Amino acid sequence: MAYFDLTGQTAIVTGAATGIGEAIARRLAGAGATVVVADLDLEGGKQVAASLPNNSFAVSVDITNADSVAKAAEEVLARTGRIDILVNNAGIGGKAAPLWEQTLEDWNRILTLNMTGIFNFCKAAITPMRSRQYGRIVNIASIAGKEGNPNMTGYSATKAGVIGFTKSLAKEVATESICVNAVSPAVVRTKILDQLTPQQVDYMTQRIPMRRTGQPEEIAAVVHFLASPDCSFVTGQCYDASGGRATY
């Protein structure tokens, strides 16, 4: 038998036009899912979707805008009739600076993108999942949400919030065959590193026992299990993909 098979399922992956999101989209499509590349960058999303099998397609969405998210979810339901999997991957690293150099605008921006965006998409997807009594939600958090990285107060705080949100929502739908989990990567080699200083990247890498950054495909492999029917007795968990960095 084929494990982690997603044939016939519809998977929404936010921020899938590049980086970890793209790797997740390719992994899930390779397992048989019709993948919805949900991204603010519609042209980039279309390029990724065009390279995927199973009639995958792209939708333009601003995850910070509830109306935009609701419209995207409606489009997915109109085209496929279902939402089986939601991977909330979109987010930002934010301004790299100590707290006293951060502004309220910096704080509000990362809070809206990294937290409110997940709230919006979970809210849009949970009703169709509940109506079918099946669903898999995977939220991408970070080891920074467990340990806290200096000069990244906003990022660390929002990723801690993602973990707490995940555990709470998982308990709300635990009897409805909807599993909600999180993945906490350590530093991964993507374009988001361009937002950080070399010193910050070195700080994070030196704390990884494997002494290297992760690859997007390695995160996608963990997400694949959590997005599959095989993940039937796992919910409310945070899976670390950290090269051994996590201490709890």
C-alpha positions in Angstrom: 0.0 0.0 0.0 1.0 3.6 -0.6 1.6 5.6 2.6 0.7 9.3 2.9 -1.3 9.1 -0.3 -3.2 12.3 -1.1 -4.9 11.3 -4.3 -8.2 13.2 -4.9 -7.6 15.7 -2.1 -7.3 19.5 -2.3 -4.5 21.2 -0.4 -4.1 24.9 0.1 -0.6 26.1 0.7 -0.1 29.7 1.5 3.1 31.5 0.5 3.8 28.7 -2.0 5.2 30.8 -4.8 8.7 30.3 -3.3 10.8 28.8 -0.5 9.4 26.3 2.0 5.9 26.8 0.7 6.9 25.9 -2.8 8.7 22.8 -1.5 5.6 21.8 0.4 3.4 22.3 -2.7 5.6 20.1 -4.8 5.7 17.4 -2.1 1.9 17.3 -1.7 1.3 17.4 -5.4 3.7 14.5 -5.9 1.6 12.5 -3.4 -1.5 13.1 -5.6 -3.1 16.3 -4.2 -4.5 19.1 -6.2 -2.5 21.9 -4.8 -3.8 25.5 -4.5 -0.8 27.8 -4.6 -2.2 30.7 -2.5 0.1 33.7 -2.7 0.0 37.5 -2.9 2.4 37.1 -5.8 -0.1 35.7 -8.3 2.3 35.5 -11.2 4.8 33.6 -9.2 2.1 31.4 -7.9 0.9 30.6 -11.4 4.4 29.6 -12.5 4.6 27.1 -9.6 1.1 25.8 -10.1 1.7 25.3 -13.9 4.6 23.0 -13.0 2.5 20.8 -10.7 0.3 17.9 -11.6 -3.3 17.1 -10.7 -4.9 20.3 -12.1 -3.2 22.4 -9.4 -3.8 26.1 -9.7 -3.0 29.4 -8.1 -5.1 32.0 -6.3 -4.2 35.5 -5.4 -4.8 36.2 -1.7 -3.8 38.7 1.0 -3.8 36.6 4.1 -4.1 39.7 6.3 -7.4 40.6 4.8 -10.3 38.4 5.9 -12.4 39.2 2.8 -9.6 38.3 0.5 -9.1 35.0 2.3 -12.8 34.2 2.2 -12.9 34.9 -1.5 -9.9 32.6 -2.1 -11.6 29.8 -0.1 -14.8 30.3 -2.1 -12.9 30.0 -5.4 -11.2 26.7 -4.2 -14.6 25.3 -3.2 -16.1 26.3 -6.5 -13.3 24.6 -8.5 -12.7 21.5 -6.4 -15.7 21.2 -4.1 -13.5 20.5 -1.0 -10.7 21.7 1.2 -8.9 18.7 2.8 -5.6 20.2 3.7 -4.5 23.7 4.7 -0.9 24.5 5.2 -0.4 28.0 6.7 3.2 28.7 5.6 3.1 32.4 4.6 4.9 34.8 7.0 7.8 37.2 7.4 11.0 37.4 9.5 10.4 41.1 10.3 12.9 43.8 11.1 16.1 42.5 12.6 16.8 44.9 15.5 16.6 45.1 19.3 13.3 46.1 20.9 14.3 49.7 21.4 14.8 50.1 17.7 11.5 48.5 16.8 8.4 50.6 16.0 4.8 49.9 16.6 4.4 49.7 12.9 7.0 46.9 12.8 5.2 45.1 15.5 1.8 45.4 13.9 3.0 44.3 10.5 4.6 41.0 11.7 1.6 40.3 14.1 -0.8 40.7 11.2 1.1 38.6 8.7 2.3 35.9 11.0 -0.7 35.5 13.3 -3.8 37.1 11.9 -3.1 35.5 8.5 -3.3 32.1 10.1 -6.5 33.0 12.0 -8.1 34.2 8.7 -7.3 31.0 6.7 -8.2 28.6 9.5 -11.5 30.4 10.0 -12.2 30.1 6.2 -11.2 26.4 6.0 -12.6 25.0 9.2 -16.3 25.2 8.2 -16.0 23.1 5.0 -13.7 20.7 6.9 -16.3 20.3 9.7 -19.1 19.8 7.2 -17.2 16.9 5.7 -15.9 15.7 9.1 -12.3 15.6 7.8 -9.4 17.9 7.6 -5.7 18.4 8.1 -4.3 21.8 9.1 -0.5 22.4 9.4 0.8 25.7 10.7 4.4 26.6 10.1 5.9 27.9 13.4 9.6 28.2 14.3 12.1 27.1 16.9 12.3 30.9 17.7 8.8 30.5 19.1 10.1 28.1 21.7 13.5 29.6 22.5 13.3 33.2 21.5 15.9 34.7 19.2 17.5 38.0 20.1 16.7 41.0 17.8 13.6 39.1 16.7 11.1 39.8 19.4 8.2 40.1 17.0 9.0 37.0 15.0 9.7 34.9 18.2 6.4 36.1 19.8 4.3 35.4 16.8 5.7 32.0 16.2 5.1 31.2 19.9 1.5 32.4 19.2 1.2 30.0 16.3 2.1 27.1 18.5 -0.5 28.1 21.1 -3.2 28.7 18.5 -2.5 25.3 17.0 -2.9 23.5 20.3 -6.1 25.3 21.1 -7.8 24.8 17.7 -6.8 21.1 17.7 -8.8 20.5 20.9 -11.8 22.3 19.5 -12.1 19.9 16.5 -10.5 16.8 18.0 -13.7 14.7 17.7 -14.4 15.7 14.1 -11.5 13.9 12.3 -9.7 17.2 11.8 -6.1 17.2 12.9 -4.3 20.4 13.6 -0.5 20.4 14.1 2.5 22.7 13.8 6.0 22.4 12.4 8.8 24.3 14.0 11.8 24.6 11.7 15.2 25.9 12.7 16.9 28.2 10.2 16.2 27.0 6.7 18.0 28.1 3.5 15.3 30.3 1.9 15.0 33.9 0.7 13.7 34.9 4.1 17.3 34.8 5.3 17.9 37.9 3.1 15.9 39.8 5.7 18.4 38.9 8.5 22.0 39.9 9.2 24.9 37.4 8.7 25.3 37.5 12.5 21.8 36.4 13.1 22.0 33.5 10.7 25.3 32.5 12.3 23.7 32.7 15.8 21.0 30.3 14.7 23.1 27.9 12.8 25.7 27.5 15.6 22.9 26.3 17.8 22.0 23.5 15.5 23.8 20.3 16.5 24.0 19.2 12.8 25.8 22.5 12.2 23.9 23.4 9.0 20.7 25.0 7.9 17.7 22.9 6.9 16.5 22.5 3.3 12.9 23.3 2.3 12.4 19.8 1.2 13.2 18.5 4.7 10.4 20.6 6.1 8.1 19.5 3.4 8.6 15.9 4.3 7.4 16.5 7.9 4.4 18.5 6.6 3.5 15.6 4.2 2.9 13.2 7.1 0.9 15.8 9.1 -1.2 16.5 6.0 -2.0 12.9 5.3 -4.8 10.5 6.4 -2.1 8.5 8.2 -1.9 11.4 10.7 -5.1 10.1 12.3 -4.1 10.1 16.0 -1.7 13.0 16.1 -3.2 16.5 16.8 -2.3 19.5 18.8 1.4 18.8 18.4 4.4 20.8 17.4 6.9 18.8 15.4 10.5 20.2 15.4 12.6 20.1 12.3 15.6 21.6 13.8 18.6 19.4 13.3 18.6 18.7 17.0 18.4 22.3 18.2 15.1 22.1 20.2 15.5 21.6 23.9 11.8 20.7 24.6 
